Amino acid sequence: MVFFALIEGGLALFGGAWSALYSGDPGYDWRVRPSLNLAAVPHLEEGQPFAVQTNAQGMRDDALPTTGPWVLALGCSTTFGWGVEREHVWTEVLERSLTVPVVNAGVPGHSSEQGLRLARELIELQPDVVIVGWGLRDGQHAVVPDVDRKPTPFPRNTRLFRLLAGQLGGEQTGDTPRVGTLRFRENIEQTTAIAHAAGARVLLLDMTARSDTPSHGQVLQALELPLLVPKLTDEDYFPLDPIHLNERGNRTLAGQLEAPIRVLLTPEVVAPPPEATPQQTP
């Protein structure tokens, strides 16, 4: 135990955290680190790094707005903007078009299971509109479904174990979706209910076109909620990373989101009741 403690202490001192980009539990619930200023995050497939800066809440954005209407964008790496610089991410492009803050709360790798936990915290900040963009990672195959995952116990949560696991190839891929369709529907409905209770309107964003299981997109389409299914082509994705949007794809998605988000940001105009017509005496 003393030898193990010495190795773990040395890894903590010289090896740093398990990730420069993420904090939390890599097998259960992780977040993007707050107050980051990383000049070169590797985009392994394309071989081209990109910069990542985050605010005090770990979002790839500026400080959260304190006044006026704003939009909260929930999702995975397709919301985070994996592989592109921040000014090209669709949330930023949409923000410039709307002239309303669109806060990027995407966390790479998140399914609706981790996303729901994050949504509970962020919706309390009272956005006017919530874009829900999970689904791509929900259909990803895994050994253990996300709903059955628990916080990583000792010694699997140590730096030494993670180092050895990485050297041995890490976790294997299974044949079950990370989040099944029934659970996925429940997570989306819970998120929607939380948003509605906070006075926010919801737009579902179906990013499951390149998911392992297209049935998650069918779940979104079956819900009676505003939904955008983006019209994208191969030219909107990286050639060697076909699930993430390139600069063109981010612009395309932002352009298709602008009109429905404008509608949701516009308060409903309630027609005044008709004026009473005075009775005339014959």
N, C-alpha and C positions, 0 to 999 in steps of 0.2 A: 504493500500500500504506500509506503514511503517513496519507493522507486517510482510508482505510478504518479504520485503527487508531484514529484520533482519534474517528471516529463511534462505533465499537464501544466505546471507552472511555467516551465520553459517555453512551451508552445504559446501560452497566454502572453508571455512577455515579449517573445520574438516573432511569433507567428501571427499575432493579432487575432481578430475575430474570424468567424468561419466564412464571412463574406464582407468585402468592402462595400457592397451595394445593399445587402439585406441585413436585418436584425430579426430576432425572434427564433422560432423553432423551425428548422428547414424541413422537418417531416410532418409538421402539424399546422402551424400558423406563423407566417412571416410577414414582414412589412419592409418597405423601402426605408433606409436609414434617413433620419432628419438631418437637415443642414449640411447636405453633401455638396462637394464641389470637385467632382471627378472629371478630369480632362479627357480620359480615354477608357471607356467601358468597351470590352471586346465584343464585336459582332462576329462570332466565330465563322459562321457560314460564308459571310461576304468578305471577311478579312479586313473590314474597315471599321475602326473604333468610332465611338460617338461620345459626346460629353453629357454628363448628367449632373444637374444641380437640383436640390430639393429645398423646400421650405421647412419651417420648424415642426410641421406635422408629417414630414416625410413624403410630401407630394411634389411631383415634378412641375412646380408652379411657383408663383409669387406668394406673398402672405395672403391669407384668406381675406376676402372682402368683408367689411364691417357695415357698409351701407349699400342701399340700392339692390336691385334684383341681380341674381347670379345663378349659374347653372353648375351642378355637380355631375361629373362624369365618372361613373364606376365601371371597372372592367379589369382586364388582364393586360398583357403586353401590347395588345392591339390598341388599347387606350393609352397606355404609358408611352407608346411611340418607339418601340424597340428598333434600333438601327438608324434612326434619323435624329438630327439635331432638334432641339426644343422648338425653334421657330417654325419648323416644318410639320410638327405633330398636329393632327386634325383638330385637337382642342384649341390650340393656339390660332390656327387658321380660322376656325369658327368664331373665336372670340373677337378677332379683328373684323370679321364681317358683321357680327351682331353689335359690336361696341358694348358688350355686356360680358363680365367675367365668366369664363368657362373653366372651372377648376379641375385639373387633371388628377384624379385619385386612382388611376390605374396602377395595379401591382402585378408585375410579371409573374406568371404561374398561378395566379389566383383562379380558383373555380368559384362557383356561387357559394360554396360552403365556407371558405375563408372570407369571401367578399361580403357575405351577410353580416359577419361579425364586425367588419370595418364599416359597413353601411349604418349599423345601429349607432355608431359613434358620430359619423359625419353628418347624418341627416338631422341630428340634434342641433347642428349649426344653422339650420333653417334655410336651405337653398330654395329657390322658387321653382326650379325644374331639376329633376334627377334623370340622367340618362343611364340606363342599366345595360351594360354591354358584356355580361358574362355568357358563357356557353361553349366557347372554343375549347377551354381546358376541362370543362365538365365531361366532355365526351372522350377525353384522352384516356388511354388504357393504363391500368395500374394493377398492382398485386392486391392492394387493400383499398376499398372505397374510402373517400375522404370522410364520410360520416362515421366510419369506424376507427379513424385515426385518433390517437390520444397524444397528449404531450409526451415527448421522448423521455424515457426514464434513464436513470444512471445505469450503466456507464455509456449508453449509446449517445447521450447528450454531451459527451466530452470531446474536446478537440482531438485527442489521440484516437478515439474511436472513429471520428469522421475522417481523419487523415488516413487511417488504415482502410476504411471502407472505400475511400476514393481510390486508393492504390489497388484495391481488389475489384474495382469496377462498379461499386455503388449498388443502388437498388435495381432489381430486375423489373422489366415491364411485364405486366400481367395481361389478362384478357377480359377484365371487367372495367366498365367506365368509372372514372373517378367519382362522378355523381350520376346516379341513375335518373331516368326521366321523371319518375314520380317525385323524387327528392328535389330535383331541379325545379320542377313546377312549384313545390312548396316554398323553396328558397326565394323564387321570383315573387310569388304571391306575398310572402312575409315582407320582403323589401318594399313592395308596392304599398302594402298596408301601413308600414312605418312611415313612408313618404307622405301618403295621403293624410295620415293622422297629424303630421307636422305641417300640413297645408301646402305641400309641394305637389306638382304635377309630374307624371312619369312618362318617359318615352323609352320603349324597349328597342335596343339596337341588336339586330341579329347578325353576329359575326361568326356564325357556325358553318359557313359555306365550305370551309376546308377542315372541318372537324372530322375526327375518326367516326363519329356517329351522327348522321344528319337528323336523327329523331329529336335532338334537342332543339333544333330550329323549328320543327313541327310543333313542339310544346309552346314555343313563343307565339307562333302563328295562331294557336288555338285559344290563347288568352284574349279576352275582350279588352285590350288596352292599345293605345297608340303604339305602332310598331313601324320601324324602318328596316327593310331588307335592302342593303346597299347593292347597287348595280356596279359590279367591279369586274375587271378583266385581268388576264395574266400580266398585262403591262403595269398593273397597279401594285404588284407584289415584287419583292426581290427575286431575282432569277435563281439564286441558290438557297433562299430562305422563303419558300412559297406560302408561309402562313402570315408573314408580317408585311405591312404596307410600306412601300417606298414613298418618296416625296410626292410623286404623282398620285399615288393611292390615297395618301392623307388629304391632299387637296380635293380629290374627287369625293371622298367621304364627307368632308366638311361642307362642300357645296350641296350635297344631297340632304344634309342635316339642317341647313340654315332655315329653310321654309317651315318645316314642322316645329322647330324650336321657337321661331318667331311667333307662331300661333299659340304655343303653350305659354310663352311669356306675356302674351296680351291678355289682360283681364277680360273676362266675359262681360259684354255690355248687356246689362239687364234693362229691357224696355220699361219705361215708366208706365204705371197703370193708366188706363184711359180716364180722361177727366169726366166727371159725372155731368150728364146733361140735365140742366134744370128742367123740371116739369113745367109745362106751360098750361095755364088754365084755358079752357075752351072759351 
